[in-house]
Amino acid sequence: MRLRNIPGADDAILNSAYCIQNPKEQKGNWQSVFPSAQPLHIEIGMGKGQFLMRMAAAHPDVNYLGIERYSSVLLRALQKMELVPLANLRFICMDAAELTEVFEAGEVSRIYLNFSDPWPKDRHARRRLTSRQFLERYNQILSKEGRLEFKTDNQDLFTFSLAELSEAGWRLDACTRDLHHDEVLSVGNIMTEYEEKFSSKGNAICKLTASR
Ligand code: SAM
């Protein structure tokens, strides 16, 4: 998902109360951004924010942060938040490669990756959000009991992700290649924009959860 050069997107983000402007300054102090101190869950590559907005509304006892690299995409989530503000949801416009500069060790309880860009060329493997390089970043910021949840319709990316998790010594807690027909894992599933789009075309949705 990449909407280029939407006029005013950068300014809208700079002026939005829902967007954290200097995320590195909050390192170790993220609870102060929210009205209540409660577990912190983040989505990396949140796109237009549908998943997080539904999660934040369904789970007011969790604080959510959405991370998106492109201002033109994040703008769509900000526009939705202005219509339906949620006290337990905030956004950051940044590249996830900088995660360890933004979060203290153990500060995050859960990481969601939904329909991450596949980067199909081998030479770009380290850019995939489930590469061993990103898993090591997650390892640093996740709490001891913290968990990673990943959904995709891309079978090759899912296979790659399983191999990277195994190589990095993570424990696979749950796994399906057909989420919407899985009696256990489909319970309470909240769909993302991409999940709605690809499942409506008949693509099976893969999901895993993993911990260390
Ligand atoms: N999660 C949404 C969904 O399921 O509908 C959006 C999926 S879209 C295919 C992937 C999103 O991840 C894009 O908006 C992209 O800009 C963002 N993204 C990819 N790499 C990123 C990175 N390193 N840091 C932050 N965002 C990233």
Residues whose N, C-alpha, C, O or C-beta is under 5 A from the ligand:
A	BS01	SAM	M1 I44 G45 M46 G47 I67 E68 R69 Y70 V73 M94 D95 A96 A97 N114 F115 S116 D117 T192 E193 Y194 E195
